[in-house]
């Protein structure tokens, strides 16, 4: 799903506040590019009790929330209780333990580069 950023100032501020990897020297469209890259590379998750579409982006430790194709906010993933994250469709990389899409979508872990991220599974 393609997304666009809504309320750009708000989303940019949340990115800078909630992503430890955010570069505070970047501004405007530079931040927008980082957010869009995170959205496009992130793994789709569900958040129980929250509407919209959500993507988890491990390198930044955030969940990006969108509604009707518009990115609305950035959430600190460490503050979301594990039982509120629907990740049943994902696997964990054997090396870095981050969530990844099933192996048919990735030949290697997108986060650590492990070429055999799902060991012991068909």
CORQUI-V942359 format. One record per pair of residues at least 6 apart in sequence whose ideal C-beta (glycine too) atoms are under 6 Angstrom apart, sorted by sequence separation. I is the first residue (numbers start at 1). GAP is how many residues later the second one is. D is the distance in Angstrom with one decimal. If there is no record, write none. Layout:
[[I	GAP	D] [I	GAP	D]]
This chain:
[[5	6	5.2] [16	6	4.9] [100	6	5.8] [15	7	5.4] [47	7	5.0] [56	7	5.2] [64	7	5.9] [65	7	5.4] [93	7	5.3] [108	7	4.7] [65	8	5.0] [109	8	4.0] [45	9	5.2] [54	9	5.3] [55	9	5.0] [90	9	4.5] [91	9	5.7] [100	9	5.7] [64	10	5.8] [44	11	5.7] [45	11	4.9] [54	11	5.3] [91	11	6.0] [62	12	5.1] [63	12	4.4] [87	12	5.7] [42	13	3.3] [43	13	5.3] [52	13	5.6] [53	13	4.8] [98	13	4.6] [42	14	5.5] [52	14	5.6] [63	14	5.0] [42	15	3.9] [52	15	3.8] [62	15	5.7] [96	15	5.4] [103	15	4.8] [15	16	5.7] [39	16	5.7] [61	16	5.2] [93	16	4.2] [96	16	3.9] [95	17	5.2] [100	17	5.9] [12	19	4.5] [38	19	4.1] [95	19	4.1] [15	20	5.5] [93	21	5.8] [38	22	5.7] [94	23	5.9] [93	24	4.1] [39	25	5.1] [94	25	4.6] [5	27	5.7] [91	27	5.2] [3	36	5.5] [48	36	4.8] [47	37	5.9] [21	38	5.8] [21	39	4.7] [45	40	5.5] [46	40	3.2] [58	40	4.3] [19	41	4.0] [20	41	5.9] [45	42	5.4] [19	43	5.1] [18	44	5.6] [43	47	5.9] [58	53	5.1] [18	56	5.1] [43	56	5.5] [18	58	4.5] [43	58	5.7] [14	59	5.3] [15	59	5.0] [11	60	5.7] [14	60	3.9] [3	63	5.0] [6	64	3.8] [3	66	5.4] [4	66	5.7] [5	66	4.8] [6	66	5.9] [3	68	5.2]]
